[in-house]
């Protein structure tokens, strides 16, 4: 799931109308959950839970009521598998201090049973499963929320599948068409004049759709994010910006990213062939099996005006891209440049940018966040040696 799991656990990936973690918390009625992940990320997830036994769930699985029921019946030393043989969950008597210890304990646990389960296996699953996930989440996410009436100056089709949360702002000329899937507008979200939206679609709390935007399903715009232009089947994480014209399709955009005006991403090859992308875990191209596949951009990355991205482009964390023509199809984390070549984006300069971006949202970078970004900088040195000119 790189580059998105450089800066978060798999449980904090957004797909549908909520994070993977939030579904588990809602169904388990657990309040907040604890996290055990790899050492480079653990500083973001301090251990809180004290209990007689611990149930560990693979956060890349989609929660559902049947899974929660089966997991709740696990005794200490037992695990639940998917039909494909992947471990969904295990219950243990001790809390291991490292992910490697957890792996060993799960391996020795007794298999209690198998279950049907959907899982995020690769980064393209985030947009490929987003249609299904939005539809699945729609009834859940409405519970306990106050519904706001659709204003008379908004054109709406299939109103039963449109939910506008209290505090959301809609403006004249907006068209909401839920005939092809549900539409959810979150608290304090804003849709400006003349935006055209087809479901399935989710605009989470504080998100903004700019004037005249054209949005096709299945698209999710994360909390605090802003989007304009034309987009189709895109998942944009929280606090990201694509505020201007330009096309983006079948793509995933990380947190705190900014796409300059008239940024365009190709999601279909000219020869209509299936698309390959660069896999950082194996350092080679892998087949997606998809005919439509666009841009994957890790947290804190930016691109300048008129940037063009080829089909299946992967951009790492905190990259800065600019210039004419297409950049390479894999842009390593902490790299700087464009089609003329990439060089290293020095860590301190990158952090200074993060600080300025955060300040615009009245936020400051935490010590833990800076440690994680420094870990990413070190982890991706080999990729920069392969793909950068310095």
SULZIFEN-V360605 format. One record per residue. RES is the residue in one small letter. PHI is phi in degrees with one decimal (999 if undefined). BURIAL is 1 if it has 9 or more other C-alpha atoms within 8 Angstrom, else 0. D_LAST is the distance of its C-alpha to the last C-alpha in Angstrom with 2 decimals. Layout:
res phi burial d_last
RES PHI BURIAL D_LAST
RES PHI BURIAL D_LAST
This chain:
res phi burial d_last
x 999 0 27.07
x -67.9 1 23.33
x -87.7 1 21.70
x -72.5 1 24.99
x -92.6 1 25.99
x -67.4 1 22.91
x -121.1 1 24.84
x -158.6 1 28.47
x -75.3 1 30.91
x -59.0 1 32.11
x -65.8 1 35.35
x -101.9 1 33.80
x -73.0 1 32.61
x -94.6 1 34.58
x -152.0 1 36.56
x 81.1 1 39.86
x -108.3 1 41.29
x -161.0 1 40.13
x -74.3 1 37.69
x -59.3 1 38.43
x -59.9 1 39.44
x -61.7 0 41.91
x -62.3 1 43.89
x -62.5 1 44.42
x -63.7 1 45.46
x -65.2 1 47.89
x -74.9 1 49.53
x -79.7 0 49.77
x 53.2 0 50.95
x -99.6 0 48.81
x 70.5 0 47.65
x -105.8 0 44.23
x -106.2 0 42.55
x -95.3 1 40.60
x -139.3 0 37.29
x -120.2 1 35.98
x -138.8 1 32.39
x -70.1 0 29.42
x -62.4 0 28.69
x -71.0 0 25.46
x -110.0 1 27.65
x -61.2 1 31.02
x -60.3 1 30.71
x -79.8 0 31.34
x -128.6 1 34.52
x -64.1 0 36.88
x -71.1 0 39.79
x -119.9 0 43.03
x -73.6 0 45.51
x -126.5 0 48.36
x -153.7 0 50.65
x -77.1 0 52.82
x -146.9 1 50.69
x -128.6 1 47.35
x -107.2 0 46.49
x -100.3 0 42.87
x -120.1 0 41.87
x -70.8 1 38.76
x -68.5 1 37.55
x -85.1 1 36.11
x -88.5 1 39.75
x -80.1 1 41.75
x -71.3 1 44.75
x -149.8 1 48.24
x -62.3 0 51.75
x -65.1 0 52.54
x -62.0 1 49.48
x -60.8 1 50.28
x -62.8 0 53.85
x -67.8 1 52.89
x -66.1 1 50.36
x -63.2 0 52.98
x -91.0 0 55.27
x -71.1 1 52.93
x -88.7 0 54.33
x -57.5 1 52.28
x 88.6 1 50.64
x -120.6 1 50.60
x -136.9 1 47.92
x -116.5 1 47.91
x -109.0 1 46.05
x -81.9 1 45.20
x -62.3 1 46.88
x -87.8 0 43.63
x 88.0 0 43.81
x -85.9 0 41.10
x -76.6 1 42.07
x -85.0 1 42.89
x -157.9 1 44.33
x -148.8 1 45.85
x -110.4 1 48.21
x -129.9 1 47.93
x -86.8 1 49.98
x -129.2 0 47.08
x -101.5 0 43.84
x -67.6 0 41.03
x -87.8 0 38.42
x -134.7 1 35.46
x -63.7 1 34.64
x -66.4 0 34.97
x -67.5 1 38.51
x -62.0 1 39.28
x -57.5 0 38.24
x -66.7 0 40.60
x -66.8 1 43.45
x -66.7 1 43.13
x -60.0 0 43.12
x -85.6 0 46.41
x -70.2 1 48.01
x -81.9 0 50.84
x -75.7 0 50.38
x -87.6 0 52.84
x 176.4 0 52.31
x -126.4 1 50.15
x -147.3 1 49.50
x -74.1 0 48.23
x -155.5 1 44.98
x -98.0 0 42.09
x -145.9 0 38.54
x -82.2 1 35.02
x -95.0 0 33.41
x -135.6 0 30.33
x -62.0 1 28.59
x -72.2 1 30.49
x -63.5 1 33.73
x -60.7 1 33.22
x -87.6 1 34.12
x -65.9 0 36.23
x -95.9 1 38.57
x -68.3 1 38.61
x -58.9 1 41.80
x -60.6 0 43.67
x -67.2 1 42.35
x -61.5 1 43.41
x -62.5 1 46.85
x -67.5 1 47.17
x -79.9 1 46.13
x -56.5 1 48.27
x -70.6 0 51.52
x -61.2 0 49.96
x -70.3 0 48.08
x -78.1 0 51.25
x -62.8 0 53.24
x 78.7 0 54.20
x -103.8 0 52.76
x -88.5 0 54.90
x -86.6 0 54.83
x -101.6 1 54.89
x -65.8 0 56.92
x -75.1 0 55.27
x -61.0 0 56.03
x -63.0 0 58.45
x -84.7 0 56.01
x -103.6 1 53.53
x -87.5 1 54.15
x -128.8 1 53.99
x -121.7 0 54.72
x 60.8 1 55.66
x -60.2 0 55.93
x -62.3 0 56.67
x -105.0 1 53.02
x -120.2 1 51.66
x -124.7 1 51.24
x -112.6 1 50.44
x -74.7 1 50.11
x -54.5 1 51.88
x 96.0 0 50.01
x -74.0 1 48.04
x -118.1 0 48.30
x -119.4 1 48.90
x -116.3 1 49.55
x -57.8 1 51.74
x 86.6 1 50.83
x -71.0 1 48.82
x -118.7 1 49.56
x -113.3 1 49.23
x -112.7 1 49.99
x -99.3 1 50.36
x -69.2 1 52.20
x -103.0 0 49.20
x 159.1 1 48.27
x -68.6 1 48.63
x -126.3 1 47.08
x -120.4 1 46.38
x -116.2 1 45.76
x -82.3 1 45.01
x -59.2 1 46.31
x 63.0 1 45.29
x -74.7 1 43.29
x -140.2 1 43.73
x -117.6 1 44.07
x -81.9 1 44.34
x -54.1 1 46.66
x 76.3 1 46.71
x -71.2 1 44.22
x -114.3 1 45.02
x -131.3 1 44.44
x -115.3 1 45.40
x -79.5 1 45.50
x -70.2 1 44.42
x -151.9 1 42.56
x -135.1 1 41.77
x -116.2 1 40.87
x -82.3 1 40.56
x -52.8 1 41.68
x 76.5 1 40.53
x -73.1 1 38.64
x -131.0 1 39.03
x -106.3 1 39.50
x -76.7 1 39.23
x -61.8 1 41.90
x 72.3 1 42.39
x -63.2 1 39.86
x -120.2 1 40.55
x -122.4 1 39.91
x -104.6 1 40.80
x -74.9 1 41.17
x -94.0 1 40.05
x -126.3 1 37.92
x -125.5 1 37.38
x -110.7 1 36.11
x -70.0 1 35.43
x -57.5 1 36.99
x 76.3 1 35.95
x -89.9 1 33.87
x -125.3 1 34.46
x -141.8 1 34.50
x -142.5 1 35.55
x 76.9 1 35.55
x -116.5 1 36.20
x -137.2 1 35.13
x -147.3 1 36.49
x 53.3 1 36.18
x -120.0 1 33.42
x -113.4 1 33.01
x -111.9 1 31.46
x -69.5 1 31.20
x -67.2 1 32.46
x 57.9 1 31.40
x -112.3 1 29.22
x -133.2 1 29.66
x -134.1 1 30.07
x -84.9 1 32.58
x -130.5 1 32.79
x -64.4 1 33.63
x 131.5 1 31.59
x -106.1 1 32.02
x -143.3 1 30.70
x -139.8 1 32.33
x 48.9 1 32.22
x -137.8 1 29.34
x -131.8 1 28.49
x -118.5 1 26.92
x -76.2 1 26.16
x -70.1 1 27.38
x 62.2 1 26.28
x -84.4 1 24.46
x -139.5 1 25.07
x -104.4 1 25.25
x -65.0 1 25.66
x -55.7 1 28.77
x 65.1 1 29.31
x -68.0 1 26.56
x -129.5 1 27.69
x -121.8 1 26.94
x -78.1 1 28.36
x -124.5 1 30.28
x -144.9 1 32.03
x -71.7 1 30.84
x -61.3 0 32.68
x -94.7 0 34.26
x 62.3 0 35.25
x -78.0 0 33.70
x -68.5 1 32.72
x -105.0 1 29.19
x -107.5 1 26.50
x -131.1 1 23.68
x -81.9 1 20.70
x -105.8 1 21.93
x -67.5 1 19.53
x -70.1 0 22.24
x -116.5 0 22.42
x 54.0 0 19.05
x -158.1 0 21.05
x -74.1 0 22.87
x -127.9 0 26.28
x -79.5 0 29.33
x -87.9 1 30.61
x 76.0 0 33.94
x -106.6 0 33.85
x -85.6 1 34.46
x -114.9 1 33.38
x -159.0 1 30.06
x -106.7 1 27.79
x -108.8 1 24.99
x -118.5 1 24.07
x -126.6 1 22.23
x -72.2 1 21.69
x -53.1 1 22.93
x 70.3 1 21.67
x -84.5 1 19.57
x -138.3 1 20.26
x -138.9 1 20.31
x -80.5 1 21.55
x -62.9 1 24.74
x 62.6 1 25.38
x -71.0 1 22.54
x -118.4 1 23.38
x -117.0 1 22.63
x -75.5 1 23.60
x -57.5 1 26.01
x 64.3 1 24.82
x -83.2 1 21.48
x -115.7 1 20.14
x -114.4 1 18.10
x -77.3 1 17.33
x -84.6 1 18.20
x 54.5 1 17.22
x -96.7 1 15.01
x -130.4 1 15.41
x -118.6 1 15.95
x -159.6 1 17.42
x 101.7 1 18.32
x -78.7 1 20.65
x 66.8 0 20.90
x -82.6 1 19.87
x -70.7 1 16.45
x -60.4 0 15.65
x -75.3 1 18.31
x -127.9 1 16.20
x -111.8 1 14.00
x -65.3 1 12.78
x -58.8 1 14.07
x 55.8 1 12.45
x -121.4 1 10.15
x -141.9 1 10.72
x 140.6 1 11.60
x -163.0 1 13.84
x -65.0 1 14.99
x -76.2 0 12.93
x 130.6 1 9.70
x -112.9 1 8.08
x -132.0 1 5.55
x -72.0 1 6.81
x -89.9 1 10.41
x -57.4 0 11.45
x -57.3 1 14.59
x -65.0 0 17.05
x -65.8 0 16.38
x -64.1 1 16.82
x -66.3 1 19.99
x -61.0 0 21.31
x -65.7 0 21.23
x -57.2 1 23.06
x -60.6 1 25.61
x -67.1 0 26.34
x -65.1 1 26.74
x -60.3 1 28.98
x -60.9 1 31.05
x -66.4 0 32.03
x -107.2 0 33.68
x 57.7 0 35.19
x -129.8 0 33.09
x -121.2 0 31.08
x -74.1 1 28.39
x -85.7 0 29.97
x -60.4 0 28.82
x -64.2 0 28.76
x -63.3 1 26.55
x -67.7 1 23.98
x -61.8 1 24.13
x -62.6 1 23.61
x -64.8 1 20.53
x -65.2 1 19.10
x -62.2 1 20.06
x -63.3 1 18.24
x -56.1 1 14.98
x -70.9 0 15.52
x -65.0 0 16.90
x -102.0 1 14.05
x -60.4 0 11.25
x -63.9 0 11.92
x -63.7 1 11.78
x -66.2 1 8.30
x -64.9 1 7.33
x -78.6 0 9.71
x -114.8 1 9.12
x -106.3 1 5.73
x -90.3 0 3.82
x -107.2 0 0.00
